[in-house]
């Protein structure tokens, strides 16, 4: 880039760091739409300005005293409450951090700092693997290793509902964005379960004498990601087609007959609103998993596809298959030992455990689906047609060797961030994800389990790690320049003195 162009970029960045510039630029539109400059170099330079200081590092004494890693984090979706970030730990704690400037006076809070920096409470008797805010910003779900999901009033720390149906750890949960009473969960038992708050429930006494509603599942998908998919070598044999404003599926092969299911007939089916449903609901009862096929075939992630309210995506740890399920009529999968998905991406021919999927993410516009794979890459699909593979996102030294890792996509669909087992955060530009290398944010000392973009502040990113800390990253060119300068000076001084360079993890920036 010419020198005059670089000076122009620097001056514009300086203007953006003023209070007026931040309010009018960062919160209104992404960088490339404002400047009109070529996307590639400018976007990469923009991502390289992410940084944090010691005031944006949250070390929770309730978690760090026991050394419990943090497994999940998510910003509040309501603009007025967007500064609250909910975090979950391996010890069963839910931690609510207020990330507004000045709320945390030190990078290592003491007990006296708790009222103004964060609050926490014991939510489960086992590790919490996922948290999901409700759209109202007042309630949140927690999925844990005690085989239950709980619904919380975050302000009062009260559990208002409990959802027991899994026979293993619950790995993930997701709200339906168009149905505020419906959500789905995925567990280590291989089940994908759909819940509806409008369905029948029974009260039971809570810990604080308050009544807790206990719900029954509205639908249960047994063996959602079965080992039979891998043994078959071709998955479900489904193929996706894109219709006008709908997602349809054609089943090309007949499913082999089993004692618990009949062959599937060739059919075309739509899973968008207004499409007719065929057949009657099966008997509403849970089918017992077959020996050697049930537990252990972990379903690791569930996700409702944006703008397709009845399309639920799921992923598993056995192979690299993503499946779509039709949730238009609840209860349709009850009693089926191996239900057929509506659509599935091509399964791997050779079963390899390292090709399992850890998590799913979709762009807010519903155009692309991303699957974080244990083969150290992120696979990209057309979300309307899983048969259309768009490529793999990789990066230098990017490692995904854990099913606990999660991804997050910015609200403007421009950037994808992912944790890694190396302790770094990788951020890709989704305008040129295959041609541009990701920006690497360095600060954490151990595996980064989860990342979360703020839905109200597109220039803000949170990350949590096995080092028991939550860090809030923001675009700040002054801080980024200072941190790079300090690190460079530290390396030079260390080289002259023959000792190690200063590595203070209270400060973070792009590599």
HUZI-V908957 format. One record per residue. N is the residue number from 1. SS is DSSP state (H for helix, E for strand, L for the rest). PHI is phi in radians with two decimals (* if undefined). PSI is psi in whole degrees, 0 to 359 (* if undefined). Layout:
n=N ss=SS phi=PHI psi=PSI
n=N ss=SS phi=PHI psi=PSI
//
This chain:
n=1 ss=L phi=* psi=132
n=2 ss=L phi=-1.02 psi=159
n=3 ss=H phi=-1.10 psi=321
n=4 ss=H phi=-1.15 psi=327
n=5 ss=H phi=-1.19 psi=320
n=6 ss=H phi=-1.11 psi=320
n=7 ss=H phi=-1.12 psi=324
n=8 ss=H phi=-1.14 psi=319
n=9 ss=H phi=-1.11 psi=317
n=10 ss=H phi=-1.11 psi=318
n=11 ss=H phi=-1.15 psi=322
n=12 ss=H phi=-1.20 psi=323
n=13 ss=H phi=-1.11 psi=319
n=14 ss=H phi=-1.08 psi=320
n=15 ss=H phi=-1.12 psi=323
n=16 ss=H phi=-1.17 psi=335
n=17 ss=L phi=-1.42 psi=353
n=18 ss=L phi=-1.30 psi=161
n=19 ss=H phi=-1.07 psi=321
n=20 ss=H phi=-1.22 psi=321
n=21 ss=H phi=-1.13 psi=318
n=22 ss=H phi=-1.12 psi=317
n=23 ss=H phi=-1.18 psi=322
n=24 ss=H phi=-1.57 psi=339
n=25 ss=H phi=-1.84 psi=301
n=26 ss=H phi=-1.11 psi=323
n=27 ss=L phi=-1.55 psi=356
n=28 ss=L phi=-1.84 psi=320
n=29 ss=L phi=-2.76 psi=154
n=30 ss=L phi=-1.18 psi=165
n=31 ss=H phi=-0.99 psi=310
n=32 ss=H phi=-1.17 psi=332
n=33 ss=H phi=-1.32 psi=334
n=34 ss=H phi=-1.42 psi=318
n=35 ss=H phi=-1.51 psi=329
n=36 ss=L phi=1.30 psi=10
n=37 ss=L phi=-1.51 psi=168
n=38 ss=L phi=-0.96 psi=141
n=39 ss=H phi=-1.26 psi=314
n=40 ss=H phi=-0.95 psi=291
n=41 ss=H phi=-1.08 psi=323
n=42 ss=H phi=-1.19 psi=316
n=43 ss=H phi=-1.11 psi=319
n=44 ss=H phi=-1.14 psi=320
n=45 ss=H phi=-1.14 psi=322
n=46 ss=H phi=-1.12 psi=314
n=47 ss=H phi=-1.14 psi=330
n=48 ss=L phi=-1.22 psi=354
n=49 ss=L phi=-1.62 psi=3
n=50 ss=E phi=-1.16 psi=136
n=51 ss=E phi=-2.78 psi=163
n=52 ss=E phi=-2.56 psi=156
n=53 ss=L phi=-1.99 psi=183
n=54 ss=H phi=-1.12 psi=335
n=55 ss=H phi=-1.28 psi=350
n=56 ss=H phi=-1.95 psi=20
n=57 ss=E phi=-1.95 psi=123
n=58 ss=E phi=-1.97 psi=112
n=59 ss=E phi=-1.92 psi=111
n=60 ss=L phi=-1.50 psi=117
n=61 ss=H phi=-1.02 psi=325
n=62 ss=H phi=-1.06 psi=330
n=63 ss=H phi=-1.67 psi=319
n=64 ss=H phi=-1.23 psi=334
n=65 ss=L phi=-1.10 psi=327
n=66 ss=L phi=-1.72 psi=355
n=67 ss=L phi=1.22 psi=25
n=68 ss=L phi=-1.38 psi=123
n=69 ss=L phi=-1.12 psi=158
n=70 ss=E phi=-1.69 psi=128
n=71 ss=E phi=-1.81 psi=338
n=72 ss=E phi=-2.65 psi=151
n=73 ss=E phi=-2.69 psi=149
n=74 ss=E phi=-2.77 psi=136
n=75 ss=E phi=-1.33 psi=150
n=76 ss=L phi=-1.14 psi=135
n=77 ss=L phi=-1.34 psi=343
n=78 ss=L phi=-1.38 psi=130
n=79 ss=H phi=-0.97 psi=321
n=80 ss=H phi=-1.24 psi=341
n=81 ss=H phi=-2.06 psi=18
n=82 ss=L phi=-1.16 psi=344
n=83 ss=L phi=-1.41 psi=352
n=84 ss=E phi=-1.55 psi=131
n=85 ss=E phi=-2.14 psi=123
n=86 ss=E phi=-1.65 psi=131
n=87 ss=E phi=-2.24 psi=149
n=88 ss=E phi=-2.21 psi=147
n=89 ss=E phi=-2.07 psi=167
n=90 ss=L phi=-1.18 psi=337
n=91 ss=L phi=-1.47 psi=5
n=92 ss=L phi=1.55 psi=14
n=93 ss=E phi=-1.60 psi=142
n=94 ss=E phi=-1.86 psi=130
n=95 ss=E phi=-2.19 psi=127
n=96 ss=E phi=-1.95 psi=115
n=97 ss=E phi=-1.84 psi=136
n=98 ss=E phi=-1.67 psi=109
n=99 ss=L phi=-1.64 psi=14
n=100 ss=L phi=-1.19 psi=146
n=101 ss=L phi=-1.02 psi=137
n=102 ss=L phi=1.57 psi=349
n=103 ss=L phi=-1.37 psi=338
n=104 ss=L phi=-2.10 psi=116
n=105 ss=L phi=-1.52 psi=345
n=106 ss=L phi=-2.56 psi=155
n=107 ss=L phi=-1.26 psi=344
n=108 ss=L phi=-2.19 psi=86
n=109 ss=L phi=-1.16 psi=145
n=110 ss=L phi=-1.74 psi=181
n=111 ss=H phi=-1.06 psi=327
n=112 ss=H phi=-1.18 psi=339
n=113 ss=H phi=-1.45 psi=349
n=114 ss=H phi=-1.03 psi=314
n=115 ss=H phi=-1.05 psi=328
n=116 ss=H phi=-1.72 psi=347
n=117 ss=H phi=-1.85 psi=316
n=118 ss=E phi=-2.88 psi=168
n=119 ss=E phi=-2.32 psi=155
n=120 ss=E phi=-2.61 psi=157
n=121 ss=E phi=-2.69 psi=155
n=122 ss=E phi=-1.36 psi=117
n=123 ss=L phi=-1.83 psi=325
n=124 ss=L phi=-2.41 psi=162
n=125 ss=L phi=-1.57 psi=9
n=126 ss=L phi=-2.61 psi=180
n=127 ss=L phi=-1.06 psi=142
n=128 ss=E phi=-1.76 psi=121
n=129 ss=E phi=-1.69 psi=340
n=130 ss=E phi=-2.69 psi=148
n=131 ss=E phi=-2.33 psi=143
n=132 ss=E phi=-2.48 psi=117
n=133 ss=E phi=-1.18 psi=144
n=134 ss=L phi=-1.34 psi=158
n=135 ss=L phi=-1.09 psi=338
n=136 ss=L phi=-1.34 psi=349
n=137 ss=L phi=1.30 psi=4
n=138 ss=L phi=-1.92 psi=335
n=139 ss=E phi=-2.07 psi=160
n=140 ss=E phi=-2.67 psi=149
n=141 ss=E phi=-1.70 psi=148
n=142 ss=E phi=-2.30 psi=130
n=143 ss=E phi=-1.96 psi=130
n=144 ss=E phi=-2.38 psi=174
n=145 ss=L phi=-1.37 psi=355
n=146 ss=L phi=-1.50 psi=16
n=147 ss=L phi=1.26 psi=20
n=148 ss=E phi=-2.31 psi=160
n=149 ss=E phi=-2.02 psi=141
n=150 ss=E phi=-2.20 psi=147
n=151 ss=E phi=-1.87 psi=129
n=152 ss=E phi=-2.07 psi=142
n=153 ss=E phi=-1.50 psi=104
n=154 ss=L phi=-1.14 psi=325
n=155 ss=L phi=-1.15 psi=320
n=156 ss=L phi=-1.74 psi=353
n=157 ss=L phi=1.11 psi=26
n=158 ss=E phi=-1.71 psi=133
n=159 ss=E phi=-1.42 psi=122
n=160 ss=E phi=-1.81 psi=342
n=161 ss=E phi=-2.71 psi=152
n=162 ss=E phi=-2.32 psi=144
n=163 ss=E phi=-2.28 psi=90
n=164 ss=E phi=-1.72 psi=123
n=165 ss=L phi=-2.78 psi=338
n=166 ss=L phi=-1.41 psi=152
n=167 ss=L phi=-1.94 psi=21
n=168 ss=L phi=-2.74 psi=180
n=169 ss=L phi=-0.99 psi=139
n=170 ss=E phi=-1.57 psi=117
n=171 ss=E phi=-1.59 psi=332
n=172 ss=E phi=-2.76 psi=158
n=173 ss=E phi=-2.59 psi=158
n=174 ss=E phi=-2.73 psi=133
n=175 ss=E phi=-1.37 psi=148
n=176 ss=E phi=-1.36 psi=119
n=177 ss=L phi=-1.15 psi=340
n=178 ss=L phi=-1.87 psi=351
n=179 ss=E phi=-2.17 psi=94
n=180 ss=E phi=-1.13 psi=349
n=181 ss=E phi=-1.74 psi=1
n=182 ss=E phi=-2.06 psi=136
n=183 ss=E phi=-2.58 psi=167
n=184 ss=E phi=-2.22 psi=157
n=185 ss=E phi=-2.42 psi=155
n=186 ss=E phi=-2.29 psi=141
n=187 ss=E phi=-2.34 psi=171
n=188 ss=L phi=-1.22 psi=342
n=189 ss=L phi=-1.35 psi=2
n=190 ss=L phi=1.48 psi=4
n=191 ss=L phi=-1.63 psi=143
n=192 ss=E phi=-1.97 psi=119
n=193 ss=E phi=-2.03 psi=138
n=194 ss=E phi=-1.96 psi=134
n=195 ss=E phi=-2.14 psi=148
n=196 ss=E phi=-2.36 psi=120
n=197 ss=L phi=-1.19 psi=348
n=198 ss=L phi=-1.53 psi=352
n=199 ss=L phi=-1.42 psi=173
n=200 ss=L phi=-1.10 psi=145
n=201 ss=E phi=-2.58 psi=166
n=202 ss=E phi=-2.21 psi=145
n=203 ss=E phi=-1.48 psi=149
n=204 ss=E phi=-2.53 psi=151
n=205 ss=E phi=-1.12 psi=138
n=206 ss=L phi=-1.62 psi=185
n=207 ss=L phi=-1.21 psi=329
n=208 ss=L phi=-1.91 psi=38
n=209 ss=L phi=1.18 psi=350
n=210 ss=L phi=-1.33 psi=147
n=211 ss=E phi=-1.35 psi=139
n=212 ss=E phi=-2.02 psi=130
n=213 ss=E phi=-1.42 psi=131
n=214 ss=E phi=-1.91 psi=122
n=215 ss=E phi=-1.83 psi=153
n=216 ss=L phi=-1.72 psi=151
n=217 ss=L phi=-1.17 psi=146
n=218 ss=L phi=-1.51 psi=334
n=219 ss=E phi=-2.79 psi=145
n=220 ss=E phi=-2.31 psi=124
n=221 ss=E phi=-1.80 psi=104
n=222 ss=L phi=-1.35 psi=147
n=223 ss=L phi=0.84 psi=50
n=224 ss=L phi=-1.04 psi=326
n=225 ss=L phi=-2.29 psi=82
n=226 ss=L phi=-1.47 psi=155
n=227 ss=H phi=-1.12 psi=338
n=228 ss=H phi=-1.09 psi=331
n=229 ss=H phi=-1.09 psi=319
n=230 ss=H phi=-1.26 psi=320
n=231 ss=H phi=-1.17 psi=329
n=232 ss=H phi=-1.24 psi=333
n=233 ss=L phi=1.41 psi=349
n=234 ss=L phi=-2.34 psi=16
n=235 ss=L phi=1.11 psi=221
n=236 ss=L phi=-1.52 psi=351
n=237 ss=L phi=1.28 psi=24
n=238 ss=E phi=-1.67 psi=160
n=239 ss=E phi=-2.39 psi=139
n=240 ss=E phi=-1.75 psi=143
n=241 ss=E phi=-2.27 psi=146
n=242 ss=E phi=-1.79 psi=123
n=243 ss=E phi=-1.77 psi=184
n=244 ss=L phi=-1.36 psi=106
n=245 ss=L phi=1.21 psi=21
n=246 ss=E phi=-2.61 psi=165
n=247 ss=E phi=-2.00 psi=125
n=248 ss=E phi=-2.17 psi=167
n=249 ss=E phi=-2.46 psi=143
n=250 ss=E phi=-2.13 psi=123
n=251 ss=E phi=-1.55 psi=117
n=252 ss=L phi=-1.56 psi=333
n=253 ss=L phi=-2.08 psi=156
n=254 ss=L phi=-1.47 psi=140
n=255 ss=L phi=-1.36 psi=136
n=256 ss=L phi=-1.01 psi=142
n=257 ss=L phi=-1.20 psi=140
n=258 ss=E phi=-2.30 psi=163
n=259 ss=L phi=-1.09 psi=340
n=260 ss=L phi=-1.90 psi=357
n=261 ss=E phi=-2.59 psi=155
n=262 ss=L phi=-1.73 psi=160
n=263 ss=L phi=-1.05 psi=145
n=264 ss=L phi=-1.53 psi=130
n=265 ss=L phi=-1.44 psi=154
n=266 ss=L phi=-1.09 psi=133
n=267 ss=L phi=-2.76 psi=160
n=268 ss=E phi=-2.07 psi=130
n=269 ss=E phi=-2.44 psi=139
n=270 ss=E phi=-1.82 psi=146
n=271 ss=L phi=-2.14 psi=28
n=272 ss=L phi=-1.81 psi=162
n=273 ss=L phi=-1.01 psi=142
n=274 ss=L phi=1.60 psi=353
n=275 ss=L phi=-1.45 psi=142
n=276 ss=L phi=-1.25 psi=151
n=277 ss=L phi=-1.82 psi=144
n=278 ss=L phi=-2.02 psi=146
n=279 ss=L phi=1.44 psi=169
n=280 ss=L phi=-1.76 psi=158
n=281 ss=L phi=-1.17 psi=140
n=282 ss=L phi=-1.23 psi=170
n=283 ss=L phi=-1.00 psi=134
n=284 ss=L phi=-1.45 psi=80
n=285 ss=L phi=-2.60 psi=156
n=286 ss=L phi=-1.47 psi=132
n=287 ss=L phi=-1.52 psi=135
n=288 ss=L phi=-1.26 psi=134
n=289 ss=L phi=-1.07 psi=143
n=290 ss=L phi=-1.26 psi=151
n=291 ss=L phi=-1.04 psi=131
n=292 ss=L phi=1.38 psi=1
n=293 ss=L phi=-2.11 psi=337
n=294 ss=L phi=-1.39 psi=258
n=295 ss=L phi=-0.99 psi=147
n=296 ss=L phi=1.79 psi=340
n=297 ss=L phi=-1.64 psi=72
n=298 ss=L phi=-1.11 psi=132
n=299 ss=E phi=-1.60 psi=120
n=300 ss=E phi=-1.72 psi=339
n=301 ss=E phi=-2.71 psi=147
n=302 ss=E phi=-2.33 psi=150
n=303 ss=E phi=-2.78 psi=129
n=304 ss=E phi=-1.44 psi=129
n=305 ss=L phi=-1.27 psi=126
n=306 ss=L phi=-0.98 psi=140
n=307 ss=L phi=1.18 psi=9
n=308 ss=L phi=-2.31 psi=76
n=309 ss=L phi=-1.09 psi=341
n=310 ss=L phi=-1.81 psi=9
n=311 ss=E phi=-1.83 psi=113
n=312 ss=E phi=-1.91 psi=124
n=313 ss=E phi=-1.71 psi=146
n=314 ss=E phi=-2.46 psi=155
n=315 ss=E phi=-2.41 psi=157
n=316 ss=E phi=-2.33 psi=171
n=317 ss=L phi=-1.57 psi=348
n=318 ss=L phi=-1.33 psi=316
n=319 ss=L phi=-2.53 psi=183
n=320 ss=L phi=-1.62 psi=35
n=321 ss=L phi=-1.68 psi=132
n=322 ss=E phi=-1.83 psi=135
n=323 ss=E phi=-2.15 psi=146
n=324 ss=E phi=-1.87 psi=139
n=325 ss=E phi=-2.16 psi=139
n=326 ss=E phi=-1.48 psi=112
n=327 ss=L phi=-1.85 psi=20
n=328 ss=L phi=-1.11 psi=322
n=329 ss=L phi=-2.12 psi=107
n=330 ss=L phi=-1.15 psi=140
n=331 ss=L phi=1.70 psi=356
n=332 ss=L phi=-1.22 psi=339
n=333 ss=L phi=-1.72 psi=358
n=334 ss=L phi=-1.09 psi=136
n=335 ss=L phi=1.47 psi=355
n=336 ss=L phi=-1.67 psi=124
n=337 ss=L phi=-1.23 psi=324
n=338 ss=L phi=-2.42 psi=78
n=339 ss=L phi=-1.19 psi=153
n=340 ss=L phi=-1.53 psi=132
n=341 ss=L phi=-1.30 psi=162
n=342 ss=L phi=-1.31 psi=326
n=343 ss=E phi=-2.70 psi=152
n=344 ss=E phi=-2.64 psi=146
n=345 ss=L phi=-1.34 psi=161
n=346 ss=L phi=-1.03 psi=131
n=347 ss=L phi=-1.35 psi=159
n=348 ss=L phi=-1.26 psi=139
n=349 ss=L phi=-1.22 psi=320
n=350 ss=L phi=-1.89 psi=119
n=351 ss=L phi=-1.19 psi=122
n=352 ss=L phi=-2.41 psi=122
n=353 ss=H phi=-1.02 psi=334
n=354 ss=H phi=-1.24 psi=354
n=355 ss=H phi=-1.78 psi=12
n=356 ss=L phi=-1.17 psi=167
n=357 ss=E phi=-1.92 psi=138
n=358 ss=E phi=-1.66 psi=322
n=359 ss=E phi=-2.80 psi=165
n=360 ss=E phi=-2.17 psi=153
n=361 ss=E phi=-2.66 psi=147
n=362 ss=E phi=-2.30 psi=147
n=363 ss=L phi=-1.17 psi=146
n=364 ss=L phi=-1.00 psi=334
n=365 ss=L phi=-1.44 psi=358
n=366 ss=L phi=1.30 psi=19
n=367 ss=L phi=-1.59 psi=327
n=368 ss=E phi=-2.31 psi=147
n=369 ss=E phi=-2.10 psi=137
n=370 ss=E phi=-2.11 psi=138
n=371 ss=E phi=-2.19 psi=117
n=372 ss=E phi=-1.40 psi=118
n=373 ss=E phi=-1.89 psi=152
n=374 ss=L phi=-1.33 psi=3
n=375 ss=L phi=-1.60 psi=20
n=376 ss=L phi=1.17 psi=41
n=377 ss=E phi=-2.68 psi=164
n=378 ss=E phi=-2.04 psi=116
n=379 ss=E phi=-1.55 psi=138
n=380 ss=E phi=-2.01 psi=131
n=381 ss=E phi=-2.25 psi=157
n=382 ss=E phi=-1.28 psi=117
n=383 ss=L phi=-1.19 psi=343
n=384 ss=L phi=-1.53 psi=346
n=385 ss=E phi=-2.65 psi=97
n=386 ss=E phi=-1.15 psi=345
n=387 ss=E phi=-1.27 psi=345
n=388 ss=E phi=-1.65 psi=100
n=389 ss=E phi=-1.52 psi=128
n=390 ss=E phi=-1.77 psi=352
n=391 ss=E phi=2.24 psi=179
n=392 ss=E phi=-2.14 psi=135
n=393 ss=E phi=-1.62 psi=126
n=394 ss=L phi=-2.33 psi=175
n=395 ss=L phi=-2.80 psi=163
n=396 ss=L phi=-1.11 psi=123
n=397 ss=L phi=1.13 psi=17
n=398 ss=L phi=-1.26 psi=123
n=399 ss=L phi=-2.21 psi=131
n=400 ss=L phi=-2.25 psi=93
n=401 ss=L phi=-2.05 psi=22
n=402 ss=L phi=-2.48 psi=139
n=403 ss=L phi=-1.39 psi=0
n=404 ss=L phi=-1.54 psi=353
n=405 ss=L phi=-1.31 psi=147
n=406 ss=L phi=-2.35 psi=159
n=407 ss=E phi=-2.03 psi=169
n=408 ss=E phi=-2.68 psi=142
n=409 ss=E phi=-1.99 psi=137
n=410 ss=L phi=-1.12 psi=152
n=411 ss=L phi=-1.10 psi=340
n=412 ss=L phi=-1.62 psi=8
n=413 ss=L phi=1.14 psi=20
n=414 ss=L phi=-1.64 psi=333
n=415 ss=E phi=-2.37 psi=147
n=416 ss=E phi=-2.13 psi=128
n=417 ss=E phi=-2.03 psi=146
n=418 ss=E phi=-2.52 psi=145
n=419 ss=L phi=-1.35 psi=177
n=420 ss=L phi=-2.69 psi=161
n=421 ss=L phi=-1.34 psi=351
n=422 ss=L phi=-1.50 psi=353
n=423 ss=L phi=1.61 psi=4
n=424 ss=E phi=-1.82 psi=161
n=425 ss=E phi=-1.93 psi=130
n=426 ss=E phi=-1.90 psi=131
n=427 ss=E phi=-2.18 psi=122
n=428 ss=E phi=-1.84 psi=146
n=429 ss=E phi=-1.48 psi=123
n=430 ss=L phi=-1.40 psi=0
n=431 ss=L phi=-1.40 psi=326
n=432 ss=L phi=-2.43 psi=62
n=433 ss=L phi=-1.20 psi=335
n=434 ss=L phi=-1.58 psi=338
n=435 ss=L phi=-1.77 psi=335
n=436 ss=L phi=-1.77 psi=134
n=437 ss=L phi=-1.23 psi=149
n=438 ss=L phi=-1.25 psi=157
n=439 ss=E phi=-1.52 psi=134
n=440 ss=E phi=-1.86 psi=122
n=441 ss=E phi=-1.73 psi=126
n=442 ss=E phi=-2.05 psi=128
n=443 ss=L phi=-2.95 psi=312
n=444 ss=L phi=-1.14 psi=152
n=445 ss=L phi=-1.71 psi=343
n=446 ss=L phi=-2.33 psi=185
n=447 ss=L phi=-0.93 psi=133
n=448 ss=E phi=-1.60 psi=110
n=449 ss=E phi=-1.40 psi=319
n=450 ss=E phi=-2.56 psi=152
n=451 ss=E phi=-2.33 psi=156
n=452 ss=E phi=-2.64 psi=125
n=453 ss=E phi=-1.42 psi=143
n=454 ss=L phi=-1.25 psi=131
n=455 ss=L phi=-1.35 psi=344
n=456 ss=L phi=-1.83 psi=337
n=457 ss=L phi=-2.19 psi=98
n=458 ss=L phi=-1.16 psi=346
n=459 ss=L phi=-1.74 psi=19
n=460 ss=E phi=-2.19 psi=132
n=461 ss=E phi=-2.36 psi=136
n=462 ss=E phi=-1.93 psi=150
n=463 ss=E phi=-2.50 psi=143
n=464 ss=E phi=-2.26 psi=155
n=465 ss=E phi=-2.54 psi=170
n=466 ss=L phi=-1.20 psi=350
n=467 ss=L phi=-1.45 psi=13
n=468 ss=L phi=1.16 psi=29
n=469 ss=E phi=-2.25 psi=150
n=470 ss=E phi=-1.95 psi=132
n=471 ss=E phi=-2.21 psi=139
n=472 ss=E phi=-1.96 psi=118
n=473 ss=E phi=-1.76 psi=141
n=474 ss=E phi=-2.42 psi=155
n=475 ss=E phi=-1.29 psi=116
n=476 ss=L phi=-2.68 psi=101
n=477 ss=H phi=-1.22 psi=331
n=478 ss=H phi=-1.18 psi=312
n=479 ss=H phi=-1.11 psi=317
n=480 ss=H phi=-1.06 psi=318
n=481 ss=H phi=-1.14 psi=318
n=482 ss=H phi=-1.15 psi=318
n=483 ss=H phi=-1.14 psi=319
n=484 ss=H phi=-1.10 psi=320
n=485 ss=H phi=-1.13 psi=317
n=486 ss=H phi=-1.13 psi=319
n=487 ss=H phi=-1.16 psi=320
n=488 ss=H phi=-1.14 psi=317
n=489 ss=H phi=-1.14 psi=324
n=490 ss=H phi=-1.15 psi=319
n=491 ss=H phi=-1.13 psi=318
n=492 ss=H phi=-1.12 psi=316
n=493 ss=H phi=-1.14 psi=321
n=494 ss=H phi=-1.16 psi=323
n=495 ss=H phi=-1.16 psi=322
n=496 ss=H phi=-1.22 psi=324
n=497 ss=H phi=-1.60 psi=354
n=498 ss=L phi=1.24 psi=33
n=499 ss=L phi=-2.27 psi=178
n=500 ss=L phi=-1.28 psi=152
n=501 ss=L phi=-1.31 psi=153
n=502 ss=L phi=-1.18 psi=129
n=503 ss=L phi=-2.27 psi=84
n=504 ss=L phi=-1.66 psi=112
n=505 ss=L phi=-1.41 psi=8
n=506 ss=L phi=-1.34 psi=350
n=507 ss=L phi=-2.20 psi=137
n=508 ss=E phi=-2.42 psi=148
n=509 ss=E phi=-2.78 psi=179
n=510 ss=E phi=-1.26 psi=147
n=511 ss=L phi=-1.16 psi=*
//
